Amino acid sequence: MEQKTKKWLVVGVLTVAVAIGVGTCYSNTSDKSDKEKKEAVKDEDNKNVKEAKGISQDEMSYYPLTIKTKGPDGKEYETVYEKQPEKVVAVYQGNVETMLALGLEDKIAAVAGIEQPVLEEYQESFSKLKNLEEFTPSKETITAEEPDMIFSWVSYFEESTLGEPQEWLDQNVNVYINTNTASEKDTLENEYKDIKNIGKIFQVEEKAEKLVKSMKDKIKKIRKKVEKMETKPSVLILEKGTDGFINYGADSLAGDMVNQIGGTLAQEESRVLTAEEVAEANPDVLFITYTPYLDDDEELIKEEKMDLFLQDDTFAEMKVVKSNRVIPVMLNEIFASGVRTADGVETLAEGILYNDLSI
């Protein structure tokens, strides 16, 4: 009898234990199931909100996308894109042409800061765009366009012009600032980076990569030609300033172009040079920047820039004057140049190679 009682006690304990275990297991499963249901509802709610904002299924799988950009105060801003921008205000030539090169004309609400006719291959697309009357538009003008993104130089993001970047970010308007206009050192890689970042923002990465590759391939071919030269000529790249000549040194995009194709800079430091210092540098090739505006005679502008040296006795003994190696280069090919970057490299290479790219 005692053994039978013990047996029933053991069976009872085991039954209770199993029941507790099953109950615990059921409870855990139930808790997990409830949590999954809540997550599913949350995901569905997020999906519905995004659909209400016009975000496609494809965009939902791609975004949100975080892109970093540097502002006028040196601060790095993290911008978050929930979908492709639909109303971009693009300010300045290189930015407009970059978007057109990537086939994004239908994403542009308005453009500004156009100095010269856009490159021929983009003129038809450009003709359909709204070109703002103000070269540097004000905050009020930009606000009237109701943009969801602004693409511009860092110098334009000031209170007196476009406004501070944070002002726009606080209004859910993203900003993208040309890297080379906000960097301590301007490089070819920064130009490639901007093109690829715009490609990411608009889900046209393949086009952007293809464009960058074509530019790199062109530069690689030019470098091989320069490398065949027994002696590399020294190069000076100048812009006429109010107090002298601004030298584009090693930390400039133009300087990086010269270095990347195997050339030699006559003056490494970027600073203002006096006429006497230019004469003393006495390079083998001298490039002078020019900016022809829409109604200007480009050839006349080039001639005027060359005459700064060819018609001034201060420079009469310079090698470039005696050999006529003063060469004009368009500023927007060597500064924040975008898709014109390879053209800038080609212009510099032609000067270095005595106009013989077949060398």
C-alpha positions as CSV (number, residue, x, y, z in Angstrom):
1,M,0.0,0.0,0.0
2,E,2.8,2.4,0.9
3,Q,4.6,1.6,-2.3
4,K,1.4,2.2,-4.3
5,T,1.0,5.6,-2.6
6,K,4.5,6.6,-3.4
7,K,4.0,5.6,-7.0
8,W,0.9,7.8,-7.3
9,L,2.8,10.7,-5.6
10,V,5.6,10.4,-8.2
11,V,3.1,10.3,-11.1
12,G,1.3,13.3,-9.6
13,V,4.5,15.3,-9.4
14,L,5.5,14.4,-12.9
15,T,2.1,15.4,-14.2
16,V,2.3,18.8,-12.5
17,A,5.8,19.3,-13.8
18,V,4.8,18.5,-17.3
19,A,1.8,20.7,-17.1
20,I,3.9,23.6,-15.8
21,G,6.5,23.0,-18.6
22,V,3.8,22.9,-21.2
23,G,2.2,26.0,-19.7
24,T,5.5,27.8,-19.7
25,C,6.2,26.8,-23.2
26,Y,2.8,27.9,-24.3
27,S,3.2,31.2,-22.5
28,N,6.6,31.8,-24.2
29,T,5.2,30.9,-27.6
30,S,2.2,33.1,-27.0
31,D,4.4,36.0,-25.9
32,K,6.6,35.6,-29.0
33,S,3.5,35.3,-31.2
34,D,2.1,38.5,-29.8
35,K,5.4,40.3,-30.3
36,E,5.6,39.1,-33.9
37,K,2.0,40.3,-34.5
38,K,2.8,43.7,-33.1
39,E,5.9,44.0,-35.3
40,A,3.9,42.9,-38.3
41,V,1.3,45.5,-37.6
42,K,4.0,48.2,-37.1
43,D,5.6,47.1,-40.4
44,E,2.3,47.3,-42.2
45,D,1.6,50.7,-40.7
46,N,5.0,52.0,-41.9
47,K,4.3,50.5,-45.3
48,N,0.9,52.2,-45.5
49,V,2.5,55.6,-44.5
50,K,5.1,55.2,-47.1
51,E,2.6,54.3,-49.8
52,A,0.5,57.3,-48.8
53,K,3.7,59.4,-49.4
54,G,4.0,58.0,-52.9
55,I,6.9,55.6,-52.1
56,S,6.9,52.6,-54.4
57,Q,7.6,49.0,-53.4
58,D,11.0,49.3,-55.1
59,E,11.9,52.4,-53.1
60,M,10.7,50.7,-49.9
61,S,13.3,48.0,-50.3
62,Y,16.1,50.6,-51.2
63,Y,15.4,53.4,-48.8
64,P,16.0,54.9,-46.3
65,L,19.4,56.0,-47.5
66,T,21.8,58.0,-45.5
67,I,24.3,60.3,-47.3
68,K,26.9,62.6,-45.6
69,T,27.7,66.0,-46.9
70,K,29.8,68.8,-45.4
71,G,28.5,72.3,-44.8
72,P,30.0,75.9,-44.7
73,D,31.0,75.6,-41.1
74,G,33.0,72.4,-41.7
75,K,30.2,70.4,-40.0
76,E,29.3,67.1,-41.5
77,Y,25.5,66.6,-42.0
78,E,23.8,63.2,-42.2
79,T,20.9,63.5,-44.7
80,V,18.3,60.7,-44.8
81,Y,16.4,60.0,-48.0
82,E,13.1,58.2,-47.6
83,K,12.6,58.1,-51.4
84,Q,13.9,59.6,-54.6
85,P,13.7,63.4,-54.5
86,E,11.1,64.7,-57.0
87,K,11.7,68.5,-56.9
88,V,15.4,69.3,-56.9
89,V,16.8,72.9,-57.2
90,A,20.2,72.5,-58.7
91,V,22.5,75.6,-58.4
92,Y,25.5,76.0,-60.6
93,Q,26.6,74.6,-63.9
94,G,28.4,71.4,-62.8
95,N,25.5,70.3,-60.6
96,V,22.9,70.8,-63.4
97,E,25.1,68.9,-65.9
98,T,25.7,66.0,-63.5
99,M,22.0,65.5,-63.1
100,L,21.4,65.7,-66.8
101,A,24.2,63.2,-67.5
102,L,22.5,60.8,-65.2
103,G,19.1,61.3,-66.9
104,L,17.5,63.0,-64.0
105,E,16.0,66.0,-65.8
106,D,12.5,65.0,-64.7
107,K,13.6,65.3,-61.0
108,I,14.6,68.9,-61.4
109,A,12.2,71.7,-60.3
110,A,14.5,74.6,-61.2
111,V,18.1,75.5,-61.9
112,A,20.3,78.6,-61.4
113,G,23.9,79.7,-61.7
114,I,24.2,78.8,-65.4
115,E,27.3,80.7,-66.7
116,Q,27.8,79.0,-70.1
117,P,25.6,77.0,-72.5
118,V,25.4,73.5,-71.1
119,L,27.3,70.7,-72.9
120,E,25.9,70.0,-76.3
121,E,24.7,66.5,-75.4
122,Y,22.5,67.9,-72.6
123,Q,21.0,71.0,-74.4
124,E,17.7,69.4,-75.4
125,S,17.0,68.1,-71.8
126,F,18.1,71.5,-70.4
127,S,15.8,73.4,-72.6
128,K,12.8,71.9,-70.8
129,L,14.0,73.1,-67.4
130,K,13.0,76.2,-65.4
131,N,16.0,78.5,-65.2
132,L,15.6,80.9,-62.3
133,E,16.2,84.6,-63.1
134,E,18.5,85.0,-60.1
135,F,22.0,83.7,-60.7
136,T,22.3,83.0,-57.0
137,P,18.7,82.5,-55.8
138,S,17.6,83.7,-52.4
139,K,15.9,81.6,-49.7
140,E,12.6,83.1,-50.7
141,T,13.0,82.1,-54.3
142,I,14.0,78.6,-53.4
143,T,11.1,78.3,-51.0
144,A,8.7,79.2,-53.7
145,E,9.8,76.2,-55.7
146,E,8.8,73.9,-52.8
147,P,11.9,71.7,-53.2
148,D,12.6,68.4,-51.5
149,M,16.4,68.7,-52.2
150,I,18.9,71.5,-53.0
151,F,22.2,70.6,-54.8
152,S,24.7,73.5,-54.7
153,W,28.2,74.8,-53.7
154,V,29.1,75.3,-50.1
155,S,29.6,79.1,-50.6
156,Y,25.9,79.5,-51.5
157,F,24.6,77.9,-48.3
158,E,24.8,81.2,-46.3
159,E,22.2,83.2,-44.6
160,S,22.3,85.9,-47.2
161,T,21.8,83.5,-50.1
162,L,20.3,80.0,-50.0
163,G,20.3,79.8,-46.2
164,E,22.1,77.5,-43.8
165,P,21.9,73.7,-44.5
166,Q,20.3,73.0,-41.1
167,E,17.4,75.4,-41.9
168,W,16.5,73.3,-44.9
169,L,17.0,70.0,-43.1
170,D,14.7,71.2,-40.3
171,Q,12.0,71.6,-43.1
172,N,12.6,68.1,-44.4
173,V,14.4,69.4,-47.4
174,N,17.7,67.5,-48.1
175,V,20.8,69.2,-49.2
176,Y,23.8,67.9,-51.1
177,I,26.9,70.1,-51.2
178,N,29.8,69.6,-53.7
179,T,32.6,67.9,-51.8
180,N,35.3,69.9,-53.5
181,T,33.7,73.2,-52.5
182,A,33.8,72.3,-48.9
183,S,37.1,70.3,-48.6
184,E,40.6,71.4,-47.4
185,K,42.0,69.4,-50.3
186,D,40.2,69.1,-53.7
187,T,40.7,65.9,-55.6
188,L,39.5,64.0,-58.6
189,E,38.2,61.3,-56.2
190,N,35.9,63.9,-54.7
191,E,34.4,64.6,-58.1
192,Y,33.8,60.9,-58.6
193,K,32.3,60.6,-55.1
194,D,29.7,63.4,-55.9
195,I,28.6,61.7,-59.1
196,K,28.3,58.3,-57.4
197,N,26.4,59.8,-54.4
198,I,23.9,61.5,-56.7
199,G,23.6,58.1,-58.4
200,K,22.8,56.5,-55.1
201,I,20.3,59.1,-54.1
202,F,18.3,58.6,-57.3
203,Q,18.8,54.8,-57.7
204,V,20.8,55.2,-60.9
205,E,24.1,53.8,-59.5
206,E,24.9,51.8,-62.6
207,K,24.8,55.0,-64.8
208,A,26.9,56.9,-62.2
209,E,29.5,54.1,-62.1
210,K,29.6,53.9,-65.9
211,L,30.1,57.7,-66.1
212,V,32.9,57.7,-63.5
213,K,34.6,54.7,-65.2
214,S,34.6,56.5,-68.6
215,M,36.2,59.5,-67.0
216,K,38.8,57.4,-65.2
217,D,39.6,55.5,-68.4
218,K,40.1,58.7,-70.3
219,I,42.5,60.1,-67.7
220,K,44.4,56.8,-67.6
221,K,45.0,57.0,-71.3
222,I,46.2,60.6,-71.0
223,R,48.6,59.6,-68.2
224,K,50.2,56.9,-70.3
225,K,50.9,59.5,-73.0
226,V,52.4,62.0,-70.5
227,E,54.6,59.2,-69.1
228,K,56.2,58.7,-72.5
229,M,57.8,62.2,-72.3
230,E,61.4,62.1,-71.3
231,T,61.1,65.4,-69.5
232,K,57.9,66.6,-67.8
233,P,57.4,70.3,-68.3
234,S,56.7,72.4,-65.1
235,V,53.1,73.8,-64.9
236,L,51.6,76.9,-63.4
237,I,47.8,77.3,-63.2
238,L,46.6,80.8,-62.4
239,E,43.4,82.8,-62.0
240,K,43.6,86.6,-62.2
241,G,42.6,88.1,-58.8
242,T,42.2,91.6,-57.5
243,D,45.6,91.6,-55.7
244,G,47.6,89.4,-58.0
245,F,47.3,85.8,-59.4
246,I,45.7,83.0,-57.5
247,N,47.8,79.9,-57.9
248,Y,46.1,76.5,-58.1
249,G,48.5,74.3,-56.1
250,A,48.7,70.7,-55.0
251,D,45.6,70.9,-52.8
252,S,43.4,72.2,-55.6
253,L,41.5,70.0,-58.1
254,A,43.6,71.4,-61.0
255,G,46.8,70.6,-59.1
256,D,45.5,67.1,-58.5
257,M,44.7,66.7,-62.2
258,V,48.3,67.7,-63.1
259,N,49.8,65.3,-60.5
260,Q,47.4,62.4,-61.5
261,I,48.5,62.6,-65.2
262,G,52.1,62.7,-64.2
263,G,52.8,66.4,-64.6
264,T,54.9,68.7,-62.4
265,L,53.6,71.8,-60.6
266,A,56.0,74.8,-60.7
267,Q,54.4,76.1,-57.5
268,E,53.0,73.6,-55.0
269,E,51.4,76.0,-52.6
270,S,47.9,77.4,-53.3
271,R,48.2,81.2,-52.6
272,V,48.1,84.6,-54.3
273,L,51.3,85.3,-56.3
274,T,52.5,88.7,-57.3
275,A,53.4,89.4,-61.0
276,E,57.1,89.2,-60.0
277,E,56.6,85.8,-58.3
278,V,54.9,84.5,-61.4
279,A,57.8,85.7,-63.5
280,E,60.3,84.1,-61.1
281,A,58.5,80.7,-61.1
282,N,59.1,80.7,-64.9
283,P,57.2,77.5,-65.7
284,D,57.3,75.6,-69.1
285,V,53.6,75.9,-69.4
286,L,51.2,78.5,-67.9
287,F,47.4,78.0,-67.8
288,I,45.2,81.0,-67.1
289,T,41.5,80.4,-66.1
290,Y,38.7,82.1,-67.9
291,T,34.9,82.2,-67.5
292,P,32.9,83.1,-70.5
293,Y,29.3,84.1,-69.6
294,L,26.3,83.3,-71.8
295,D,26.5,86.5,-73.9
296,D,30.3,86.7,-74.0
297,D,32.5,86.1,-77.0
298,E,34.5,83.2,-75.7
299,E,37.5,83.6,-78.1
300,L,37.8,87.3,-77.1
301,I,37.8,86.4,-73.4
302,K,40.5,83.8,-74.0
303,E,42.6,86.3,-75.9
304,E,42.2,88.9,-73.1
305,K,43.4,86.4,-70.5
306,M,46.4,85.4,-72.6
307,D,47.4,89.0,-73.2
308,L,47.7,89.5,-69.4
309,F,51.1,87.8,-69.9
310,L,51.9,88.2,-73.6
311,Q,51.4,92.0,-73.6
312,D,53.0,92.8,-70.2
313,D,56.8,93.5,-70.1
314,T,56.9,92.1,-66.5
315,F,56.6,88.6,-68.1
316,A,58.7,89.3,-71.3
317,E,61.5,87.0,-70.3
318,M,59.4,84.1,-69.2
319,K,59.7,80.8,-71.2
320,V,55.9,80.6,-71.7
321,V,55.9,84.1,-73.4
322,K,58.8,83.3,-75.7
323,S,57.4,79.9,-76.7
324,N,53.7,81.1,-76.7
325,R,52.8,78.4,-74.1
326,V,50.1,80.5,-72.2
327,I,47.0,78.5,-72.4
328,P,43.4,79.4,-71.4
329,V,41.5,76.8,-69.4
330,M,37.8,77.2,-68.5
331,L,37.3,77.5,-64.8
332,N,34.4,75.1,-64.5
333,E,36.6,72.4,-66.0
334,I,39.0,72.5,-63.1
335,F,36.9,73.6,-60.1
336,A,33.8,71.6,-58.9
337,S,33.8,70.4,-62.5
338,G,31.4,67.4,-62.3
339,V,31.1,65.7,-65.7
340,R,33.5,68.3,-67.2
341,T,36.4,66.9,-65.1
342,A,37.8,64.7,-67.9
343,D,37.6,67.7,-70.3
344,G,39.7,69.7,-67.8
345,V,42.3,67.0,-67.6
346,E,42.4,66.8,-71.4
347,T,43.0,70.6,-71.7
348,L,45.8,70.4,-69.2
349,A,47.3,67.4,-70.9
350,E,47.2,69.1,-74.3
351,G,49.3,72.0,-72.8
352,I,51.7,69.6,-71.2
353,L,52.1,67.5,-74.4
354,Y,52.4,70.5,-76.7
355,N,48.9,69.9,-78.0
356,D,49.9,66.4,-79.2
357,L,47.8,63.8,-77.4
358,S,48.9,61.3,-80.0
359,I,52.4,61.2,-78.5
